[in-house]
Amino acid sequence: MSAAVRTVLGDLDPAELGVTDSHDHLFIRSPLLPDEELDDPAAAEDVLCSFAAAGGRTVVQWTPHGMGRGSGELARLSRTTGVHIVAATGMHQAVHYAADARTLSARYDGLAARFIAELTTGLPAAPEGVRAGLIKVACDAGVSSAHTRLVMTAAAEAHHATGAPVAVHLEPGGDPHFVLLWLHARHRVPLDRIVLGHLTRLPDVRLHRELAHEGVYLALDSPSRAGHPEDHQAFDLIADLVDAGHAERLLLGADTTTRTARRAGGPTRLLTDLAPRLGRTFGPELPDLLLTTNPATAFAADWRTP
């Protein structure tokens, strides 16, 4: 079987992915972000239209199960705007779910089966056949919790059953080496099927070089709010990794998680700000590599149906 990117409108030849925002959110809610939820389909449509007008072709939404991912709207938005959308299954940190411990524990029952169903059959509350195209998990700061280990184990099982890539949210102070130990060394998820997100939160260039050398993808997904310190870190970290010969492991994303961030430009800023700066410094080939070539490989899979 040829590799394909699984979008909400069906499997896509990776060559058709085009300019890609590799980590973003059209819809998301969390008790940690009161009154900042992204839940307006009209606003999401405006974002996609603006992104398309700037040359964008694909948005990869990392919003997982239980966080208001807008499953019922994604296919319509993709058809209306012409932007491909890759949706996520998976599960975030426990703190993002408004549930008591007993209710949350019940979610672990059949967790891998749920991920597999959303990747192969369809997303709940979505039109028939609208499937996820990646698995989103999260790593805690410091010592990883039992929740993190259970979710990552389920994600690994779902990967082996389907071939889906696994995208990992990292916290400041998180340990990406633990992620690789748990997903790859313990559960045999291939390194090139793992995307590590939020590397701007861990501004250690030596660490980034080590991770890129391992063969995982690094998502430099600076917050989309203009002027945030991580915006500047992203450019400097990208420059260091390019100089070290790791450009082929890098992805770019806006990670728009709040209404405030959306007002600052959302994914369109990748194309109107960061990409031109990279092009002026390194030449036009680099933005094309990070926004088009690399995502086409990172999010493509030889899909299997268990």
C-alpha positions as CSV (number, residue, x, y, z in Angstrom):
1,M,0.0,0.0,0.0
2,S,1.2,3.5,-0.8
3,A,1.6,5.9,2.0
4,A,-1.2,8.5,2.5
5,V,-2.1,11.3,4.7
6,R,-5.5,10.7,6.4
7,T,-7.6,13.9,6.2
8,V,-11.2,14.4,7.3
9,L,-12.3,14.0,3.6
10,G,-10.3,10.9,3.0
11,D,-6.8,9.6,2.3
12,L,-4.6,12.0,0.4
13,D,-1.5,11.5,-1.7
14,P,1.3,13.2,0.4
15,A,2.3,15.1,-2.7
16,E,-1.0,16.9,-2.5
17,L,-0.6,18.1,1.1
18,G,1.0,21.4,0.1
19,V,1.9,24.2,2.5
20,T,1.1,22.8,6.0
21,D,0.6,24.2,9.4
22,S,1.8,21.1,11.3
23,H,0.4,21.9,14.7
24,D,-2.7,23.9,15.3
25,H,-6.2,24.0,16.7
26,L,-9.4,25.1,15.0
27,F,-11.5,24.0,18.0
28,I,-10.4,23.4,21.6
29,R,-11.6,23.8,25.1
30,S,-10.0,23.2,28.5
31,P,-10.8,24.1,32.1
32,L,-7.3,25.6,32.1
33,L,-8.3,28.2,29.5
34,P,-11.6,29.7,30.8
35,D,-13.4,32.0,28.4
36,E,-10.7,31.4,25.7
37,E,-12.2,28.3,24.1
38,L,-12.3,28.0,20.3
39,D,-15.8,26.9,19.6
40,D,-17.1,29.1,16.8
41,P,-17.3,27.4,13.3
42,A,-17.6,30.7,11.6
43,A,-14.4,31.9,13.2
44,A,-12.7,28.7,12.2
45,E,-13.8,29.2,8.7
46,D,-12.4,32.7,8.6
47,V,-9.0,31.3,9.9
48,L,-8.9,28.7,7.1
49,C,-9.9,31.3,4.4
50,S,-7.1,33.6,5.6
51,F,-4.6,30.8,5.7
52,A,-5.6,29.7,2.2
53,A,-5.4,33.2,0.8
54,A,-1.8,33.3,2.1
55,G,-0.9,30.1,0.3
56,G,-1.8,27.6,3.0
57,R,-3.1,24.2,2.0
58,T,-3.3,21.9,5.1
59,V,-3.9,22.3,8.8
60,V,-3.1,19.5,11.2
61,Q,-5.3,19.9,14.3
62,W,-3.9,18.3,17.4
63,T,-7.0,18.6,19.5
64,P,-7.7,15.1,21.0
65,H,-10.7,13.3,22.4
66,G,-12.8,15.1,25.0
67,M,-11.5,18.7,24.3
68,G,-14.1,20.0,21.9
69,R,-12.3,19.2,18.7
70,G,-15.3,20.1,16.5
71,S,-15.7,16.7,14.8
72,G,-19.0,17.6,13.3
73,E,-17.7,20.7,11.6
74,L,-14.3,19.6,10.2
75,A,-15.4,18.0,7.0
76,R,-17.7,20.9,6.1
77,L,-15.0,23.4,6.8
78,S,-12.5,21.5,4.6
79,R,-15.0,21.4,1.7
80,T,-16.0,25.0,2.1
81,T,-12.5,26.5,2.3
82,G,-10.5,24.0,0.2
83,V,-8.0,23.5,3.1
84,H,-7.2,19.9,4.0
85,I,-7.6,19.1,7.7
86,V,-6.0,16.3,9.6
87,A,-7.8,15.5,12.8
88,A,-6.5,13.8,16.0
89,T,-7.6,11.1,18.2
90,G,-5.7,10.5,21.5
91,M,-5.8,12.2,24.9
92,H,-4.2,15.2,26.7
93,Q,-3.0,15.5,30.3
94,A,-5.5,14.7,32.9
95,V,-5.8,18.4,34.0
96,H,-7.5,19.3,30.8
97,Y,-10.5,17.2,31.5
98,A,-13.2,18.4,33.9
99,A,-13.8,15.1,35.6
100,D,-13.2,13.5,39.0
101,A,-10.6,10.9,39.4
102,R,-13.0,8.0,39.2
103,T,-14.6,9.2,35.9
104,L,-11.2,9.9,34.4
105,S,-10.0,6.4,35.3
106,A,-13.0,4.9,33.5
107,R,-11.7,6.5,30.3
108,Y,-8.7,4.2,30.3
109,D,-10.9,1.1,29.7
110,G,-10.7,0.4,26.0
111,L,-8.6,3.5,25.3
112,A,-6.5,1.9,22.6
113,A,-9.7,0.5,21.0
114,R,-11.2,4.0,21.0
115,F,-8.1,5.5,19.3
116,I,-8.1,2.7,16.7
117,A,-11.8,3.2,16.0
118,E,-11.4,6.9,15.5
119,L,-8.5,6.3,13.1
120,T,-10.2,3.6,11.0
121,T,-14.0,4.0,11.4
122,G,-14.8,7.5,12.3
123,L,-15.0,10.3,14.9
124,P,-18.0,10.5,17.2
125,A,-20.5,13.2,16.2
126,A,-18.9,13.5,12.7
127,P,-20.4,12.5,9.4
128,E,-19.8,9.0,8.4
129,G,-16.3,8.2,7.3
130,V,-14.6,11.3,8.9
131,R,-11.5,9.8,10.5
132,A,-8.6,11.0,12.6
133,G,-5.2,11.0,10.9
134,L,-2.9,11.1,13.9
135,I,-2.7,10.2,17.7
136,K,-2.1,13.1,20.1
137,V,-0.7,12.4,23.6
138,A,1.1,14.5,26.2
139,C,4.0,14.3,28.5
140,D,4.0,16.0,32.0
141,A,6.6,18.2,33.4
142,G,9.1,16.4,35.7
143,V,8.2,12.8,36.5
144,S,5.6,11.4,34.1
145,S,2.3,10.4,35.7
146,A,0.5,7.1,35.5
147,H,-2.0,8.9,33.3
148,T,0.7,9.8,30.8
149,R,2.1,6.2,30.8
150,L,-1.4,4.7,30.2
151,V,-2.3,7.0,27.4
152,M,1.1,6.6,25.7
153,T,0.8,2.8,25.9
154,A,-2.6,3.0,24.3
155,A,-1.2,5.3,21.6
156,A,1.5,2.8,20.9
157,E,-1.0,0.0,20.5
158,A,-3.1,2.1,18.2
159,H,-0.1,3.0,16.1
160,H,0.8,-0.7,15.7
161,A,-2.7,-1.5,14.7
162,T,-3.1,1.3,12.2
163,G,0.3,2.9,11.3
164,A,-0.8,6.3,12.5
165,P,1.9,8.9,13.5
166,V,2.0,9.9,17.2
167,A,2.2,13.6,18.1
168,V,3.4,14.5,21.6
169,H,2.7,17.6,23.6
170,L,5.7,18.6,25.8
171,E,5.5,20.7,28.9
172,P,8.3,23.1,30.0
173,G,10.5,20.9,32.1
174,G,9.3,17.8,30.4
175,D,11.6,15.0,29.4
176,P,11.5,14.1,25.7
177,H,14.0,11.3,26.3
178,F,11.3,9.6,28.5
179,V,8.9,9.9,25.6
180,L,11.3,8.1,23.3
181,L,12.0,5.5,26.0
182,W,8.4,4.8,26.5
183,L,7.1,5.0,22.9
184,H,10.1,3.6,21.0
185,A,12.3,1.6,23.3
186,R,9.5,0.0,25.4
187,H,6.6,-0.1,22.9
188,R,8.5,-0.1,19.5
189,V,6.9,2.9,17.9
190,P,9.4,3.8,15.1
191,L,11.2,7.0,15.7
192,D,10.2,8.5,12.4
193,R,6.5,8.0,13.4
194,I,6.9,10.3,16.4
195,V,6.4,14.1,16.3
196,L,7.6,16.0,19.4
197,G,5.7,19.3,19.9
198,H,6.5,22.5,21.8
199,L,10.3,22.3,21.4
200,T,10.4,26.1,21.9
201,R,9.5,25.4,25.5
202,L,12.8,23.5,25.9
203,P,15.3,25.9,24.5
204,D,18.4,23.7,24.8
205,V,20.0,23.5,21.4
206,R,22.1,20.4,22.4
207,L,18.9,18.6,23.3
208,H,17.3,19.5,20.0
209,R,20.3,18.2,18.1
210,E,20.2,15.0,20.0
211,L,16.5,14.5,19.3
212,A,16.9,15.3,15.6
213,H,19.8,12.9,15.4
214,E,17.5,10.1,16.8
215,G,15.2,10.5,13.8
216,V,12.1,12.0,15.3
217,Y,10.3,15.0,13.9
218,L,10.6,18.2,15.9
219,A,7.6,20.6,15.7
220,L,8.7,24.2,16.3
221,D,5.2,25.3,17.1
222,S,5.6,28.7,18.7
223,P,2.4,30.3,20.1
224,S,0.7,32.3,17.5
225,R,0.3,35.4,19.7
226,A,2.5,38.1,18.3
227,G,5.5,39.1,20.4
228,H,5.6,36.1,22.6
229,P,9.2,35.3,23.7
230,E,8.9,31.8,22.1
231,D,8.4,33.4,18.7
232,H,12.0,34.6,18.8
233,Q,13.3,31.3,20.3
234,A,11.7,29.4,17.4
235,F,13.7,31.3,14.8
236,D,16.9,30.9,16.7
237,L,16.3,27.2,17.3
238,I,15.5,26.5,13.7
239,A,18.6,28.3,12.6
240,D,20.8,26.2,14.9
241,L,19.2,23.0,13.7
242,V,19.6,23.9,10.1
243,D,23.2,24.8,10.7
244,A,23.6,21.4,12.3
245,G,22.2,19.6,9.3
246,H,18.8,18.6,10.7
247,A,16.5,20.7,8.5
248,E,14.8,17.5,7.2
249,R,13.5,16.7,10.8
250,L,11.7,20.1,11.3
251,L,8.0,21.1,11.1
252,L,6.4,24.4,11.7
253,G,3.1,25.1,13.5
254,A,1.2,28.0,15.1
255,D,-0.5,26.1,17.9
256,T,-3.4,28.5,18.2
257,T,-5.1,27.5,21.5
258,T,-7.0,30.6,22.6
259,R,-9.2,33.4,21.2
260,T,-6.5,35.9,22.1
261,A,-3.9,34.0,20.0
262,R,-6.3,33.7,17.1
263,R,-6.8,37.5,17.1
264,A,-3.0,37.8,16.8
265,G,-3.0,36.0,13.4
266,G,-3.2,32.3,14.0
267,P,-1.7,30.0,11.3
268,T,-1.5,32.8,8.7
269,R,1.4,34.3,10.6
270,L,3.5,31.3,9.8
271,L,3.3,32.3,6.1
272,T,3.3,36.1,6.4
273,D,6.0,36.4,9.2
274,L,8.1,33.3,10.0
275,A,8.4,31.8,6.6
276,P,9.6,35.0,4.9
277,R,12.2,35.6,7.6
278,L,13.5,32.1,7.1
279,G,13.6,32.6,3.4
280,R,15.5,35.8,3.6
281,T,18.1,34.2,5.9
282,F,18.4,30.7,4.4
283,G,16.9,31.0,0.9
284,P,13.4,29.9,-0.3
285,E,14.2,26.2,-0.2
286,L,14.1,26.1,3.6
287,P,10.5,27.3,4.1
288,D,9.4,24.9,1.4
289,L,11.2,22.1,3.1
290,L,9.7,22.8,6.6
291,L,6.2,23.7,5.4
292,T,5.7,21.3,2.5
293,T,8.2,18.5,2.1
294,N,8.7,17.5,5.7
295,P,5.0,17.4,6.7
296,A,4.2,15.2,3.6
297,T,6.6,12.6,5.1
298,A,5.8,13.1,8.8
299,F,2.0,12.7,8.6
300,A,1.9,10.0,5.8
301,A,1.3,6.4,6.9
302,D,1.0,3.0,5.4
303,W,-2.5,2.7,6.9
304,R,-3.6,-0.7,8.3
305,T,-7.0,-1.8,9.4
306,P,-7.0,-4.3,12.3
